[in-house]
Amino acid sequence: MLKDLFGSQNLEAVVLLLFLARTVATSTSLAALVSLPTGHHGIDQLHLSELQGVVLGLLFGAVLATFLLFVVVFIVISLGVWPLPQAITSSTERYPLTPQAFCFSYGRRSAARPGCSVLDAASERYFSLIFPDYTYGSTGLETFSQLVYQDDFGSTKIEDFPRFQFRGILLDTSRHYLPVKTILKSLDAMAYNKFNVFHWHIVDDPSFPYQSHTFPDLSSKGAFHPMTHIYTQSDVRRVISYARLRGIRVLPEFDSPGHTKSWGKGQSDLLTPCYKGGIPSGTFGPVNPALPSTYQFMERLFKEVSAVFPDSYIHLGGDEVDLSCWRSNPYVRAFMQKMGFGVDFAKLEAFYMEKVVNITSFFNKTSIVWQDVFDYHERRSSLSVVEVWKEGCYLCEVRRVAKAGLRVILASPWYLDQPGPTHNWARYYTVWPLAFKGTEEQKSLVIGGEVCMWGEYVDATNLAPRLWPRASAAAERLWSNEKQTSSVDKAFPRLQDFRCILLRRGIQAEPLYVGHCKHEYHSV
Amino acid sequence: MLKDLFGSQNLEAVVLLLFLARTVATSTSLAALVSLPTGHHGIDQLHLSELQGVVLGLLFGAVLATFLLFVVVFIVISLGVWPLPQAITSSTERYPLTPQAFCFSYGRRSAARPGCSVLDAASERYFSLIFPDYTYGSTGLETFSQLVYQDDFGSTKIEDFPRFQFRGILLDTSRHYLPVKTILKSLDAMAYNKFNVFHWHIVDDPSFPYQSHTFPDLSSKGAFHPMTHIYTQSDVRRVISYARLRGIRVLPEFDSPGHTKSWGKGQSDLLTPCYKGGIPSGTFGPVNPALPSTYQFMERLFKEVSAVFPDSYIHLGGDEVDLSCWRSNPYVRAFMQKMGFGVDFAKLEAFYMEKVVNITSFFNKTSIVWQDVFDYHERRSSLSVVEVWKEGCYLCEVRRVAKAGLRVILASPWYLDQPGPTHNWARYYTVWPLAFKGTEEQKSLVIGGEVCMWGEYVDATNLAPRLWPRASAAAERLWSNEKQTSSVDKAFPRLQDFRCILLRRGIQAEPLYVGHCKHEYHSV
């Protein structure tokens, strides 16, 4: 399927040029967009003649490095492209498009060479997305090819690159277990939306589904079910590999010292025993920061996790630590005296987080923490990346973090687990991450944003419609030029079209308003 | 599978007695509940030994007549039964349960005789629901039978009947088209929840998907798509028959004179031309009440509809009529003068609705209208059933309608299309339909309630999780004894169990809170 068209006789075919400005690095971002005229809205009737063309683009870049990509694609249209490319210009030249003659090829000046597995797999995947009927036999194909020849095609030149390098979605597999298939399907949808980070909030208070080979009891005792509600090592590898082929990094989060109730089931002496009236009450609080065994455990756990998850980043959590249990425990208080913390529990938290940050940096990981850690930490220079999640003036917090010289990820405005006014997608679109007073250098520290889909009320039954197309609003904000995408009204029909494309590709994206798609969602 | 066990040798088998107090009428209500221990919540681990038994009941009744049903079922448990039966008592006697020995049978005093297609089909369906693994081959079966013999079983006697005879769900197939499969799946879920009326809001402003054989242009021009977004006669028959076997009546709504924009596309001169500055503006308003051709059209349409939909009820809508277009039209105004209505447009509305009510009653249908019609209608005695849908003091309106001697259906508190706080199911549970000052006779006029799932933001992608289990809260309110079901806290774990049962049966019911089900939902 992959041929270099230059010099070939196949001049009728699509010519696709890929100029890659930089080598595709280890962490590549593959973001591909293909818009087929699969959808149409409103109450007008559909005509076959509306099949006016195809836009396609194949976009590459090295993620954690500067990059520029420049893709020229002939064969085109004007239907919804989402997120909006940085630059798009059209001409009226016509090109016929047939699946037989169509292929992706490596550009002559591309640093990627034939045989690149990520590119090759992407080419195959997008070929089917562009020609969905091609495998349906000759009749479908004939109809399609006739339609293609009947219609007018313009040509379009696309220049594209993402505005922010970190475009994440958090899925929470602790409050509800998400089957691996559901995660893979979400990765498909993420790729269609050019999200490039899957933030896997894999464990938390309610359950510990990660099956650790170092500490198998964590899941055998801490998961909802030790066999059916866990992620085996093979499951995790499958998710990482599936994500990689779609240009998505998997960022694991092992949140501590709070949010760890489920950890305690399989690991005794890890959590702090809470006291009441001078004696242990039988309940447990956050991870016990006063015991050396805690850090030995964390070292062994993060050694494993660092090896299992190849991404150079790791999320260490650090949010919402309930101090009352620490405060009640005489051994914790004694430890604080010994350490010279007095009764300042923020210092104890900072001490704990710094230990964990050091452990993971020993394993060559850059750590990300929730904003809480930044807020109580005095020696902020030991932190690298801070994720802002609290409501209120979140840009104030973004500014504070950037002023401290740390990198920022913005999540506050994109808490999509809230059922809220679901159709109010514009709320997630009209977010301006850099609208704070700061220097250019400070603004460049805002590396991106993240949609958070917490699991209190979300599982496989409602994940997809709750996520899509609302997360698509965030996707465009994080990818596209803000000036070109500031109008909700202009974005609306394009987003409606894109939602139909998602449906056509099997993503259960809910409707934005009254209307229809040519291909509706069919549950099996 | 169906045998009369009395006198047979099969004494190990389940004995099921059905005492039907009345003959199963033409409109039968089959409401069957079977609770398998398929679900478990919280963060405790699951053990196979938790498979403690099976509750089952098979409930029958004549819907639009008084009835009493009394089902005795041995083989039991205490896990969630939803909606709660009117009376349930348990003993500790034990009965083994095996699929080979289990069967449903007709009681000797039952008015229903072997061969009753509704009962026979129900028996088959519920046999598979009770023994989901039976078809999976001998291994699954062996495991199951062992579990059954290992465990303790009590016995339970259930006496049950619904509190309200009308327990409806409205689906809107005009704002978004719902594939037939999606409708059938909803009917399954309705039956599990003992809903017995499918209120099919089949057409409205955005589209006219009903394919009329009398007026084929209505859908060929008024549907979103004339081929893919319509309900053929065969589709409609399939829905009605599928519903009937599940004890669900199909109540079609052809809402007029407002909400009819799509009708105008395939039927010229039906809608009122709006005027601006003394000339037609090119836009159209509600159905034109001033033309004799309007009533001729309605007569032919409702003649067809009355034949296609066998239920004795029909919903005629009558809500939200925008008067401005009628007001602008000189011919409408002239007609009003001629009729002696002056400038009282409420009289014109009432005139129109009365004509349509008369047309349908000529075809032996009892009509249901939205509360608007009751509000503006002076000769209320011509009305039969009024559906209360507006917010505010809806019980005030219920009281007014009942005081006027008309039957009432309550929908106001169950507008589940609103995305609102999805997890706030208690809001739909703590509804007290009879909590108004009135005589017993007036209260008896409240025949039931209805969950409305309007389609602005809902289609096949999000219908099920938006409907279930929130609609289950309304289901119990409409079925069960209010005194026994007034506590949200007591209902919560039972509803969580029931939601797991829905999942197990393939219904995409969303979670109520953190936790898990033994069998999670798996998208295919």
Boltz contact constraints between the chains, C-beta under 6 A:
constraints:
  - contact:
      token1: [A, 43]
      token2: [B, 206]
      max_distance: 6.0
  - contact:
      token1: [A, 46]
      token2: [B, 225]
      max_distance: 6.0
  - contact:
      token1: [A, 175]
      token2: [B, 514]
      max_distance: 6.0
  - contact:
      token1: [A, 176]
      token2: [B, 511]
      max_distance: 6.0
  - contact:
      token1: [A, 177]
      token2: [B, 516]
      max_distance: 6.0
  - contact:
      token1: [A, 179]
      token2: [B, 522]
      max_distance: 6.0
  - contact:
      token1: [A, 206]
      token2: [B, 43]
      max_distance: 6.0
  - contact:
      token1: [A, 206]
      token2: [B, 514]
      max_distance: 6.0
  - contact:
      token1: [A, 207]
      token2: [B, 43]
      max_distance: 6.0
  - contact:
      token1: [A, 224]
      token2: [B, 516]
      max_distance: 6.0
  - contact:
      token1: [A, 225]
      token2: [B, 46]
      max_distance: 6.0
  - contact:
      token1: [A, 229]
      token2: [B, 516]
      max_distance: 6.0
  - contact:
      token1: [A, 419]
      token2: [B, 419]
      max_distance: 6.0
  - contact:
      token1: [A, 419]
      token2: [B, 422]
      max_distance: 6.0
  - contact:
      token1: [A, 422]
      token2: [B, 419]
      max_distance: 6.0
  - contact:
      token1: [A, 423]
      token2: [B, 457]
      max_distance: 6.0
  - contact:
      token1: [A, 456]
      token2: [B, 514]
      max_distance: 6.0
  - contact:
      token1: [A, 457]
      token2: [B, 423]
      max_distance: 6.0
  - contact:
      token1: [A, 459]
      token2: [B, 511]
      max_distance: 6.0
  - contact:
      token1: [A, 460]
      token2: [B, 521]
      max_distance: 6.0
  - contact:
      token1: [A, 461]
      token2: [B, 465]
      max_distance: 6.0
  - contact:
      token1: [A, 461]
      token2: [B, 508]
      max_distance: 6.0
  - contact:
      token1: [A, 461]
      token2: [B, 510]
      max_distance: 6.0
  - contact:
      token1: [A, 461]
      token2: [B, 521]
      max_distance: 6.0
  - contact:
      token1: [A, 462]
      token2: [B, 465]
      max_distance: 6.0
  - contact:
      token1: [A, 462]
      token2: [B, 510]
      max_distance: 6.0
  - contact:
      token1: [A, 465]
      token2: [B, 461]
      max_distance: 6.0
  - contact:
      token1: [A, 465]
      token2: [B, 462]
      max_distance: 6.0
  - contact:
      token1: [A, 508]
      token2: [B, 461]
      max_distance: 6.0
  - contact:
      token1: [A, 510]
      token2: [B, 461]
      max_distance: 6.0
  - contact:
      token1: [A, 510]
      token2: [B, 462]
      max_distance: 6.0
  - contact:
      token1: [A, 511]
      token2: [B, 176]
      max_distance: 6.0
  - contact:
      token1: [A, 511]
      token2: [B, 459]
      max_distance: 6.0
  - contact:
      token1: [A, 514]
      token2: [B, 175]
      max_distance: 6.0
  - contact:
      token1: [A, 514]
      token2: [B, 206]
      max_distance: 6.0
  - contact:
      token1: [A, 514]
      token2: [B, 456]
      max_distance: 6.0
  - contact:
      token1: [A, 516]
      token2: [B, 177]
      max_distance: 6.0
  - contact:
      token1: [A, 516]
      token2: [B, 224]
      max_distance: 6.0
  - contact:
      token1: [A, 516]
      token2: [B, 229]
      max_distance: 6.0
  - contact:
      token1: [A, 521]
      token2: [B, 460]
      max_distance: 6.0
  - contact:
      token1: [A, 521]
      token2: [B, 461]
      max_distance: 6.0
  - contact:
      token1: [A, 522]
      token2: [B, 179]
      max_distance: 6.0
  - contact:
      token1: [A, 524]
      token2: [B, 524]
      max_distance: 6.0
